[in-house]
Amino acid sequence: MSRHEFRSNATDVAKPGMWREVAPSPAHYALINEANSYLRMYVLGQCSVVVTREYGKWHLSIAHRDRYPTWDELATARYKAIPDAAWMVMVLPPGREYINLHPNCFQIIEVDGAQFQ
């Protein structure tokens, strides 16, 4: 299998200034607790990105006001905000356990990559 490095096909994602760090609002500081001492927020085009470390594992949330984030937006945020060595997945739990407080938000979490190698 040949390997390819990540590159975005979305021209708007690649434009200068489309990725920037922003200060968390006071409401976001509730995300800081005994399990999570890391919080960073970014804007990617029209998407908001929140990055935390929960119990030592990376967690990235990406949302758009009017639509689902695209694959390129999701992947760009992952590769800009999370260390490259991390293995990140999107989890779809059983329906009775599904929780999403924002209709257009995707969550990706770090997993042990050994099972994929």
C-alpha positions in Angstrom: 0.0 0.0 0.0 1.4 3.4 -0.9 1.3 6.2 1.6 0.2 9.8 0.9 0.5 12.8 3.1 -2.7 14.7 4.0 -3.7 17.5 1.8 -6.9 19.4 1.5 -9.0 19.5 -1.6 -11.0 22.5 -0.2 -9.6 25.8 -1.6 -11.2 27.8 1.2 -9.5 25.7 3.9 -6.1 26.3 2.4 -6.4 30.2 2.2 -4.2 32.1 4.5 -5.9 33.3 7.7 -8.6 30.6 7.6 -7.1 28.9 10.7 -6.6 31.0 13.8 -6.6 30.5 17.5 -9.2 32.4 19.5 -9.7 33.0 23.2 -12.2 30.7 25.0 -15.3 32.4 26.3 -15.9 32.3 30.0 -18.6 29.6 29.4 -15.9 27.3 27.9 -13.8 27.4 31.0 -16.4 24.9 32.5 -14.6 22.4 30.3 -11.5 22.6 32.5 -11.8 20.1 35.4 -9.9 17.4 37.1 -10.1 15.2 34.0 -9.2 18.0 31.5 -6.6 20.7 32.0 -6.1 21.5 28.3 -8.4 23.8 26.3 -7.7 25.5 22.9 -10.2 27.0 20.6 -9.8 27.8 16.9 -11.7 29.1 13.9 -11.3 27.3 10.6 -13.1 29.2 7.9 -16.7 29.3 9.3 -16.2 26.3 11.6 -15.4 26.5 15.3 -12.9 24.0 16.7 -12.5 23.0 20.4 -9.6 20.9 21.4 -9.2 19.3 24.9 -7.3 16.5 26.5 -9.6 14.3 28.6 -8.0 11.7 30.8 -4.8 12.1 28.8 -6.5 11.6 25.4 -7.1 14.2 22.7 -10.6 15.2 21.9 -11.6 17.6 19.0 -15.0 19.0 18.3 -15.7 20.8 15.1 -19.0 22.6 14.3 -20.5 24.8 11.6 -23.5 27.1 12.2 -25.5 26.0 9.1 -24.2 22.6 7.9 -22.1 19.6 8.8 -18.3 20.3 8.6 -16.8 18.8 5.4 -14.3 16.0 5.4 -11.5 18.5 4.5 -12.5 20.8 7.4 -12.5 17.9 9.8 -9.2 16.5 8.6 -7.5 20.0 8.4 -8.5 20.7 12.0 -7.2 17.3 13.1 -3.8 17.8 11.5 -3.4 21.4 12.6 -4.6 21.0 16.2 -3.6 17.5 17.3 -0.1 16.0 17.3 0.5 13.8 14.3 1.3 10.7 16.3 -2.2 10.5 17.7 -4.8 8.1 16.2 -8.1 9.9 16.0 -11.5 8.3 15.3 -15.2 9.4 15.1 -17.3 7.2 17.3 -20.9 6.4 16.7 -22.3 4.8 19.8 -25.6 2.9 20.1 -28.5 5.2 19.5 -29.6 5.2 23.1 -26.2 6.6 24.1 -25.9 9.2 21.3 -25.5 12.8 22.6 -24.9 15.8 20.6 -25.6 19.3 21.9 -25.1 21.0 18.5 -26.8 19.7 15.4 -23.8 20.3 13.1 -21.0 19.2 15.4 -18.6 16.2 14.9 -16.4 14.8 17.6 -13.2 12.9 17.1 -11.3 11.2 20.0 -7.9 9.7 20.4 -7.6 5.9 20.6 -4.8 3.4 20.9 -3.4 3.2 17.4 -1.8 -0.3 17.9 -5.1 -2.0 16.9 -4.9 -0.3 13.5 -1.2 -1.1 12.7 
